[in-house]
Amino acid sequence: MHAPAPEPLRIRRLHTPPTPAVRRRELWAWMMFDFANSGYTTVVITAVFSAYFVATVAGNADWATFAWTAALSLSYALILLSAPVLGAWADLRAGKRSLLWWTTGLCVLGTAALAWTGPGSVVLALVLIVLTNTAYGTGENVIAAFLPELAREEAMGRLSGYGWAVGYLGGLAILAVCLWWITGAEARGSDTVTAVQQSMLFTALAFALAALPTLLLLRERARPQPLPPGGALLATAFSRVRESLLGSAGLTDLRRLLACIVFYQAGVATVIAIAAIFTTQALGFTTAESIQLILVVNITAAAGAFLFGWLQDRVGHKPLLALSLLGWLLAIGLFWFSESRAVVWAAANVAGLCMGASQSVGRALVGVLCPPSREAEIFGLWGLAVKLASILGPLSYGAVSWITDGDHRTAMLCTALFFIAGLAILASIDIERGRAARGLA
């Protein structure tokens, strides 16, 4: 027998009238933010600026990879400390939309400023990376907090998956423009360094333009909540975050899911942060070859997000998340054993497929287990888990590569431990029990 087909995307009213109904243009606007911000993470963090920093800004110094991962880790630490409180504040004051405006503006301006970095400007580059990545990560948490307001539980997986898919297409589009610009530098009488600097301006402009539909069309449906008598906003926010962290409301499976996300996202964040560094330093790829590989990987990542987003509402979130983590282990094993370019390309595309799947399913599953009227707070904790992972993973990779005198293959193999730990924790999560508990929170 076949399972009944899920209902089409429908709105989910979390608040009583006069809360406005969700229109399809808002679903499109919500997904467009994934399109907008993916250019930043694809070009700056993954494909172009990371390798440019190590090879040009830091001059291939022994400490360059560690400095890069340390700067990212600092930005994630700032997000980790601020995201739950900002999320609780946004719930209490219905401020998700205004917070999204601020974080988007900071990330766009900081990305444009990266165009002024060059050989030797290590401090400027690292400061800007900390600023922009902090703004990017905070905005990522905020946009995710709109998800439970826009779709019913049975449609969250699809909307989340479609958002990730559109996001990868956005990263693909701006990366393709940057590849075309960088590879054509000599024909224009320019050089690669100048072309990379100019690509930062392209990325900033694309982010600003693509984010406009989200910033202008997405509506804030939450209502400001009354503070306890004599209670300050900040104190109330900290209290709600502390309750969530301690699990006083009995959200056992949500807490386990967040722990699972910490571990497997540590592996995902590592691959995102060092992809261009690994391919150029360990595999001998040129800058153009590395960008071409990441371009194709973005296509498979979009396919993974779309396919798994469509499947998870039919098959179930937990089985598909487990499948994607097993796929990550396969990809790392291929990277470890392979000397062939063909196998490296195959491994990279397996990783891309699993990247889209694991990120899409994880975000949707948090929405499924999230108690009503605490979306920004809970997704702030989701952001905390992702950013803690983004400290743990890349920093571990950077430390291993430094200790082993630049042995990137060994550092990549150590990354597999994060996915193994994620699988172990996932096995202990009971989705039905988690659904029942959210109504008591």
C-alpha positions as CSV (number, residue, x, y, z in Angstrom):
1,M,0.0,0.0,0.0
2,H,1.1,3.5,-0.7
3,A,1.1,6.2,1.9
4,P,-1.5,8.9,1.1
5,A,0.0,11.9,-0.6
6,P,0.5,14.9,1.7
7,E,-1.7,17.9,1.3
8,P,-0.4,20.9,-0.7
9,L,1.4,23.8,1.0
10,R,-1.1,25.6,3.2
11,I,-0.8,28.4,5.7
12,R,-0.8,27.8,9.3
13,R,-2.5,30.3,11.6
14,L,-0.6,30.5,14.8
15,H,-2.5,33.6,16.0
16,T,-6.1,34.5,16.1
17,P,-7.7,37.0,13.7
18,P,-6.8,39.7,12.6
19,T,-3.6,37.8,11.7
20,P,-3.3,38.2,7.9
21,A,-3.5,35.1,5.7
22,V,-0.3,33.9,4.1
23,R,-0.2,34.6,0.3
24,R,1.9,32.6,-2.2
25,R,4.1,35.7,-2.8
26,E,5.2,35.5,0.8
27,L,6.3,31.9,0.3
28,W,8.2,33.0,-2.7
29,A,9.7,36.0,-0.8
30,W,10.7,33.7,2.1
31,M,12.5,31.3,-0.3
32,M,14.2,34.3,-2.0
33,F,16.2,35.0,1.1
34,D,17.9,31.7,0.8
35,F,18.6,32.6,-2.8
36,A,20.0,36.0,-1.6
37,N,22.3,35.0,1.2
38,S,23.7,31.8,-0.4
39,G,25.8,34.0,-2.7
40,Y,27.7,35.2,0.4
41,T,28.4,31.8,1.9
42,T,29.2,30.2,-1.5
43,V,31.6,32.9,-2.8
44,V,33.1,34.3,0.4
45,I,33.2,31.4,2.8
46,T,33.4,28.4,0.5
47,A,34.7,28.9,-3.0
48,V,36.6,32.2,-3.6
49,F,37.6,34.3,-0.7
50,S,38.7,31.5,1.6
51,A,41.4,30.3,-0.9
52,Y,42.2,33.9,-1.8
53,F,42.8,34.6,1.9
54,V,45.2,31.6,2.4
55,A,47.1,32.0,-0.8
56,T,47.2,35.8,-1.4
57,V,46.2,37.8,1.8
58,A,48.2,35.5,4.1
59,G,50.8,34.5,1.5
60,N,50.4,30.7,2.1
61,A,51.7,31.0,5.7
62,D,51.7,27.8,7.8
63,W,49.1,29.4,10.1
64,A,46.8,30.7,7.3
65,T,44.2,27.9,7.4
66,F,44.1,28.0,11.2
67,A,43.6,31.8,11.1
68,W,40.8,31.4,8.6
69,T,39.0,28.8,10.7
70,A,39.6,30.8,13.9
71,A,38.0,33.9,12.4
72,L,35.0,31.9,11.4
73,S,34.9,30.3,14.8
74,L,34.9,33.7,16.5
75,S,32.0,34.9,14.4
76,Y,30.0,31.7,15.2
77,A,30.8,32.2,18.9
78,L,29.3,35.7,18.7
79,I,26.2,34.3,17.1
80,L,26.1,31.5,19.6
81,L,26.0,34.0,22.5
82,S,23.6,36.4,21.0
83,A,21.1,34.3,18.9
84,P,19.0,32.8,21.6
85,V,18.5,36.1,23.4
86,L,17.8,37.9,20.1
87,G,15.4,35.2,19.2
88,A,13.5,35.5,22.5
89,W,13.5,39.3,22.1
90,A,12.1,39.0,18.6
91,D,9.3,36.8,20.0
92,L,8.5,39.2,22.8
93,R,8.6,42.3,20.7
94,A,7.5,40.8,17.3
95,G,10.8,42.1,15.8
96,K,11.9,39.4,13.4
97,R,11.4,41.5,10.3
98,S,13.3,44.6,11.6
99,L,16.2,42.3,12.8
100,L,16.4,40.8,9.3
101,W,16.8,44.3,7.8
102,W,19.7,45.1,10.1
103,T,21.6,41.9,9.6
104,T,21.2,42.0,5.9
105,G,22.5,45.5,5.7
106,L,25.6,44.7,7.8
107,C,26.4,41.6,5.7
108,V,26.0,43.4,2.4
109,L,28.2,46.4,3.4
110,G,30.9,44.2,4.9
111,T,31.0,41.9,1.9
112,A,31.5,45.0,-0.4
113,A,34.4,46.1,1.9
114,L,36.2,42.8,1.3
115,A,37.1,44.3,-2.2
116,W,39.7,46.4,-0.4
117,T,41.6,43.5,1.0
118,G,44.9,42.4,-0.7
119,P,48.3,40.9,0.0
120,G,49.2,41.5,3.7
121,S,45.9,43.0,4.8
122,V,45.3,40.0,7.1
123,V,43.8,42.0,10.0
124,L,41.3,43.8,7.8
125,A,40.2,40.6,6.1
126,L,39.7,38.8,9.3
127,V,37.8,41.6,10.9
128,L,35.4,41.8,7.9
129,I,34.9,38.1,7.9
130,V,34.0,38.1,11.5
131,L,31.5,41.0,11.0
132,T,29.9,39.6,7.8
133,N,29.6,36.0,8.9
134,T,28.1,37.1,12.3
135,A,25.5,39.2,10.4
136,Y,24.9,36.3,7.9
137,G,24.4,33.7,10.6
138,T,22.0,35.9,12.7
139,G,19.9,36.6,9.6
140,E,19.8,32.9,8.8
141,N,18.3,32.2,12.2
142,V,15.7,35.0,11.8
143,I,14.5,33.9,8.4
144,A,14.2,30.3,9.7
145,A,11.9,31.5,12.5
146,F,9.3,32.5,9.9
147,L,8.9,28.9,8.8
148,P,6.3,27.7,11.3
149,E,4.2,30.8,10.6
150,L,4.1,30.1,6.8
151,A,3.3,26.4,6.5
152,R,1.5,23.6,8.3
153,E,3.5,20.8,9.8
154,E,2.9,18.5,6.9
155,A,4.2,21.0,4.5
156,M,7.2,22.4,6.4
157,G,9.6,19.9,4.9
158,R,8.7,20.8,1.4
159,L,8.9,24.6,2.0
160,S,12.2,24.2,3.9
161,G,13.6,21.9,1.1
162,Y,12.5,24.2,-1.6
163,G,14.1,27.1,0.2
164,W,17.4,25.3,0.4
165,A,17.1,24.3,-3.3
166,V,16.5,27.9,-4.3
167,G,19.4,28.9,-2.1
168,Y,21.8,26.6,-3.8
169,L,20.7,28.0,-7.2
170,G,21.4,31.5,-5.9
171,G,24.9,30.5,-4.8
172,L,25.3,28.8,-8.2
173,A,24.3,31.9,-10.1
174,I,26.6,34.4,-8.4
175,L,29.5,31.9,-8.3
176,A,29.1,31.4,-12.1
177,V,29.3,35.1,-12.6
178,C,32.5,35.3,-10.4
179,L,34.1,32.3,-12.3
180,W,33.4,34.0,-15.6
181,W,34.9,37.3,-14.3
182,I,38.0,35.7,-12.7
183,T,38.8,33.4,-15.6
184,G,38.5,36.4,-18.0
185,A,40.8,38.6,-16.1
186,E,43.8,38.2,-18.4
187,A,41.7,38.8,-21.5
188,R,40.6,42.1,-20.0
189,G,44.2,43.1,-19.2
190,S,43.6,42.6,-15.5
191,D,44.8,40.0,-13.0
192,T,43.3,37.4,-10.7
193,V,43.7,39.4,-7.5
194,T,41.8,42.3,-8.9
195,A,39.1,40.1,-10.3
196,V,38.6,38.4,-6.9
197,Q,38.3,41.8,-5.2
198,Q,35.7,42.9,-7.8
199,S,33.8,39.6,-7.3
200,M,33.2,40.7,-3.7
201,L,31.3,43.7,-5.0
202,F,29.2,41.5,-7.3
203,T,28.4,39.3,-4.4
204,A,27.3,42.2,-2.2
205,L,25.1,43.7,-4.9
206,A,23.5,40.4,-5.7
207,F,22.7,39.8,-2.0
208,A,21.1,43.3,-1.6
209,L,18.9,43.0,-4.8
210,A,17.8,39.4,-4.2
211,A,16.9,40.1,-0.5
212,L,14.5,43.0,-1.4
213,P,11.4,40.8,-2.0
214,T,11.9,39.2,1.4
215,L,12.4,42.5,3.2
216,L,9.5,44.2,1.5
217,L,6.9,41.4,1.2
218,L,7.3,39.1,4.2
219,R,5.0,40.0,7.0
220,E,5.4,39.9,10.7
221,R,2.5,37.8,12.1
222,A,3.7,37.6,15.7
223,R,2.2,40.0,18.2
224,P,4.2,41.7,21.0
225,Q,3.8,39.7,24.2
226,P,3.3,41.3,27.7
227,L,6.2,41.2,30.0
228,P,5.8,39.8,33.5
229,P,5.1,42.4,36.2
230,G,8.3,44.4,36.8
231,G,10.2,42.2,34.4
232,A,12.7,43.7,32.0
233,L,12.8,42.6,28.4
234,L,16.3,41.3,28.5
235,A,15.8,39.5,31.8
236,T,12.6,37.8,30.4
237,A,14.5,36.8,27.3
238,F,17.3,35.2,29.2
239,S,14.8,33.4,31.4
240,R,13.0,31.9,28.4
241,V,16.3,30.8,26.9
242,R,17.5,29.3,30.1
243,E,14.2,27.3,30.4
244,S,14.7,26.0,26.8
245,L,18.3,25.0,27.4
246,L,17.5,23.2,30.6
247,G,14.5,21.5,29.1
248,S,12.2,22.5,32.0
249,A,9.2,22.2,29.6
250,G,10.0,18.5,28.8
251,L,11.3,19.0,25.3
252,T,13.6,16.0,25.5
253,D,13.5,15.0,21.8
254,L,14.0,18.6,20.6
255,R,17.1,18.9,22.9
256,R,18.4,15.6,21.5
257,L,17.8,16.9,17.9
258,L,19.7,20.0,18.7
259,A,22.6,17.9,20.0
260,C,22.5,15.8,16.9
261,I,22.6,19.0,14.8
262,V,25.7,20.2,16.7
263,F,27.6,17.1,15.6
264,Y,26.6,16.5,12.1
265,Q,26.6,20.2,11.3
266,A,30.2,20.4,12.6
267,G,31.1,18.1,9.7
268,V,29.0,20.1,7.2
269,A,30.4,23.4,8.3
270,T,33.9,22.1,8.0
271,V,33.3,21.1,4.3
272,I,31.8,24.5,3.6
273,A,34.6,26.4,5.3
274,I,37.6,24.5,3.7
275,A,36.3,23.2,0.4
276,A,38.4,25.5,-1.8
277,I,41.4,25.3,0.6
278,F,41.2,21.4,0.5
279,T,40.9,21.2,-3.3
280,T,43.7,23.6,-3.9
281,Q,46.1,22.6,-1.1
282,A,45.5,18.8,-0.9
283,L,44.3,17.9,-4.4
284,G,46.3,20.4,-6.5
285,F,43.3,22.1,-8.1
286,T,43.7,25.5,-9.7
287,T,41.4,28.3,-8.6
288,A,39.3,27.9,-11.7
289,E,39.1,24.1,-11.3
290,S,38.1,24.5,-7.7
291,I,35.3,27.0,-8.5
292,Q,34.1,24.7,-11.3
293,L,33.9,21.8,-8.9
294,I,32.0,23.9,-6.4
295,L,29.6,25.1,-9.1
296,V,28.6,21.6,-10.0
297,V,28.3,20.6,-6.3
298,N,25.9,23.5,-5.8
299,I,23.7,21.9,-8.5
300,T,23.7,18.5,-6.7
301,A,23.1,20.3,-3.4
302,A,20.0,22.1,-4.8
303,A,18.8,18.7,-6.2
304,G,19.3,17.1,-2.8
305,A,17.5,19.9,-1.0
306,F,14.6,19.7,-3.4
307,L,14.4,15.9,-3.6
308,F,14.6,15.4,0.1
309,G,12.3,18.3,0.8
310,W,9.7,16.5,-1.3
311,L,10.4,13.1,0.2
312,Q,10.6,13.9,3.9
313,D,6.9,14.8,4.2
314,R,6.1,11.3,2.6
315,V,8.8,9.1,4.0
316,G,9.6,10.8,7.3
317,H,12.2,13.2,8.5
318,K,14.3,10.9,10.7
319,P,15.0,8.1,8.1
320,L,16.0,10.6,5.4
321,L,18.3,12.5,7.8
322,A,20.0,9.2,8.7
323,L,20.4,8.4,5.0
324,S,22.0,11.8,4.3
325,L,24.5,11.3,7.2
326,L,25.5,7.9,5.9
327,G,26.1,9.6,2.5
328,W,28.4,12.0,4.1
329,L,30.5,9.2,5.5
330,L,30.7,7.7,2.0
331,A,31.9,11.0,0.5
332,I,34.6,11.4,3.1
333,G,35.8,7.8,2.6
334,L,36.1,8.6,-1.2
335,F,38.1,11.7,-0.5
336,W,40.4,9.8,1.8
337,F,41.2,7.0,-0.5
338,S,41.1,8.7,-3.9
339,E,43.9,10.0,-6.1
340,S,41.8,10.1,-9.2
341,R,40.1,13.4,-10.3
342,A,37.1,11.4,-11.4
343,V,36.6,9.9,-8.0
344,V,37.1,13.3,-6.3
345,W,34.4,14.7,-8.5
346,A,32.1,11.8,-7.6
347,A,32.8,12.3,-3.9
348,A,32.2,16.0,-4.1
349,N,28.8,15.5,-5.7
350,V,27.8,12.9,-3.1
351,A,28.7,15.5,-0.5
352,G,26.7,18.1,-2.3
353,L,23.6,15.9,-2.5
354,C,23.9,15.1,1.3
355,M,24.6,18.7,2.1
356,G,21.3,19.9,0.7
357,A,19.5,17.0,2.3
358,S,20.9,17.2,5.8
359,Q,20.4,21.0,6.1
360,S,16.9,20.9,4.7
361,V,15.7,18.0,6.8
362,G,17.3,19.4,10.0
363,R,15.6,22.8,9.8
364,A,12.2,21.3,9.0
365,L,12.5,18.8,11.9
366,V,13.1,21.7,14.3
367,G,9.9,23.3,13.0
368,V,8.0,20.1,13.6
369,L,9.1,19.9,17.2
370,C,8.8,23.6,17.9
371,P,6.2,24.7,20.5
372,P,3.7,27.3,19.1
373,S,4.5,31.0,19.8
374,R,8.2,30.3,20.6
375,E,9.4,30.1,17.0
376,A,12.2,32.8,17.2
377,E,13.4,31.5,20.5
378,I,13.6,27.8,19.4
379,F,15.1,28.7,16.1
380,G,17.6,30.9,18.0
381,L,18.6,27.6,19.8
382,W,18.8,25.9,16.4
383,G,21.1,28.7,15.3
384,L,23.1,28.2,18.5
385,A,23.5,24.5,17.7
386,V,24.5,25.3,14.1
387,K,27.0,28.0,15.1
388,L,28.4,25.8,17.9
389,A,29.0,23.2,15.3
390,S,30.6,25.8,13.0
391,I,33.1,26.5,15.8
392,L,33.8,22.9,16.6
393,G,34.2,21.6,13.1
394,P,36.3,24.1,11.2
395,L,38.5,24.8,14.2
396,S,39.2,21.1,14.7
397,Y,40.1,20.8,11.1
398,G,42.4,23.8,11.2
399,A,44.1,22.5,14.4
400,V,44.6,19.0,12.9
401,S,46.0,20.4,9.6
402,W,48.4,22.6,11.6
403,I,49.5,19.8,14.0
404,T,50.1,17.5,11.0
405,D,52.1,20.0,9.0
406,G,49.3,20.6,6.5
407,D,48.0,17.1,6.1
408,H,44.6,18.0,4.8
409,R,43.6,14.4,4.1
410,T,44.0,13.4,7.8
411,A,42.1,16.5,8.8
412,M,39.3,15.5,6.5
413,L,39.2,11.9,7.8
414,C,38.8,13.2,11.4
415,T,35.7,15.1,10.2
416,A,33.9,11.7,9.7
417,L,33.7,11.4,13.5
418,F,31.2,14.2,13.7
419,F,28.8,12.4,11.3
420,I,29.2,9.2,13.3
421,A,28.2,11.0,16.5
422,G,25.3,12.6,14.8
423,L,23.9,9.2,13.7
424,A,24.3,7.8,17.2
425,I,22.2,10.7,18.8
426,L,19.6,10.6,16.0
427,A,18.9,6.9,16.8
428,S,17.6,8.0,20.3
429,I,15.1,10.6,19.0
430,D,11.4,9.7,19.1
431,I,9.6,12.0,16.7
432,E,6.0,11.2,17.9
433,R,7.0,11.7,21.5
434,G,8.5,15.1,20.5
435,R,5.3,16.1,18.8
436,A,3.3,15.3,21.9
437,A,5.7,17.2,24.2
438,R,5.5,20.5,22.2
439,G,1.9,21.0,23.1
440,L,2.8,20.9,26.8
441,A,5.6,23.5,26.5
